[in-house]
């Protein structure tokens, strides 16, 4: 029996819907900011063929009591609010581009509040 040559798959397109892209970026942003994806909102816009992304989200932080007790905790948890937002902005752009294949030109992070990390008791 003669073997048949394998055919290359037909050329086609893969489209990512706006809703799917929105959910991917929300999940990436939630991870970068340390919050639940349900508390993140995303706005997408086209800018000369590239995406601009606006993220609105709270940011997970340690309690002020822990900051008062341990001044070094701010540095160990990623820095100030603005430093952490800047790192998250870069991370969101890189990971969302990698996962979706989209050309993301700009990511704006708007912090809408804080999500205080609950204290854990040590026994």
DAKA-V80221 format. One record per residue. N is the residue number from 1. RES is the residue in one letter. PHI is phi in whole degrees, -180 to 180 (* if undefined). PSI is psi in whole degrees, 0 to 359 (NA if undefined). Layout:
n | res | phi | psi
N | RES | PHI | PSI
N | RES | PHI | PSI
//
This chain:
n | res | phi | psi
1 | X | * | 126
2 | X | -76 | 138
3 | X | -83 | 147
4 | X | -96 | 138
5 | X | -65 | 144
6 | X | -74 | 137
7 | X | -95 | 144
8 | X | -71 | 143
9 | X | -60 | 148
10 | X | -62 | 141
11 | X | -66 | 142
12 | X | -156 | 193
13 | X | -126 | 148
14 | X | -115 | 121
15 | X | -110 | 135
16 | X | -105 | 121
17 | X | -69 | 160
18 | X | -60 | 322
19 | X | -65 | 316
20 | X | -65 | 317
21 | X | -63 | 318
22 | X | -59 | 315
23 | X | -69 | 321
24 | X | -62 | 312
25 | X | -67 | 322
26 | X | -62 | 318
27 | X | -66 | 318
28 | X | -64 | 316
29 | X | -65 | 318
30 | X | -60 | 317
31 | X | -65 | 317
32 | X | -67 | 330
33 | X | -99 | 354
34 | X | 76 | 28
35 | X | -126 | 173
36 | X | -74 | 144
37 | X | -61 | 333
38 | X | -68 | 342
39 | X | -95 | 3
40 | X | -105 | 134
41 | X | -119 | 146
42 | X | -126 | 135
43 | X | -118 | 131
44 | X | -114 | 141
45 | X | -143 | 154
46 | X | -92 | 132
47 | X | -132 | 93
48 | X | 55 | 43
49 | X | 90 | 352
50 | X | -111 | 160
51 | X | -90 | 140
52 | X | -111 | 135
53 | X | -120 | 131
54 | X | -116 | 125
55 | X | -109 | 129
56 | X | -118 | 122
57 | X | -163 | 152
58 | X | -75 | 172
59 | X | -126 | 132
60 | X | -72 | 131
61 | X | -136 | 162
62 | X | -83 | 159
63 | X | -69 | 155
64 | X | -63 | 328
65 | X | -60 | 318
66 | X | -68 | 325
67 | X | -66 | 319
68 | X | -66 | 322
69 | X | -75 | 331
70 | X | -143 | 93
71 | X | -62 | 335
72 | X | -79 | 353
73 | X | -67 | 330
74 | X | -62 | 313
75 | X | -66 | 320
76 | X | -70 | 338
77 | X | -101 | 15
78 | X | 112 | 359
79 | X | 102 | 195
80 | X | -70 | 171
81 | X | -58 | 315
82 | X | -68 | 321
83 | X | -64 | 317
84 | X | -68 | 323
85 | X | -65 | 321
86 | X | -66 | 318
87 | X | -64 | 317
88 | X | -61 | 320
89 | X | -59 | 313
90 | X | -66 | 316
91 | X | -64 | 317
92 | X | -62 | 314
93 | X | -62 | 313
94 | X | -66 | 309
95 | X | -70 | 320
96 | X | -65 | 321
97 | X | -64 | 315
98 | X | -62 | 315
99 | X | -73 | 323
100 | X | -98 | 340
101 | X | 76 | 10
102 | X | -85 | 150
103 | X | -89 | 103
104 | X | -102 | 115
105 | X | -85 | 322
106 | X | -143 | 139
107 | X | -125 | 124
108 | X | -110 | 127
109 | X | -107 | 120
110 | X | -112 | 113
111 | X | -79 | 125
112 | X | -102 | 355
113 | X | 166 | 193
114 | X | -126 | 153
115 | X | -119 | 103
116 | X | -74 | 124
117 | X | -66 | 126
118 | X | -68 | 147
119 | X | -73 | 139
120 | X | -110 | 130
121 | X | -82 | 139
122 | X | -105 | 131
123 | X | -106 | NA
//
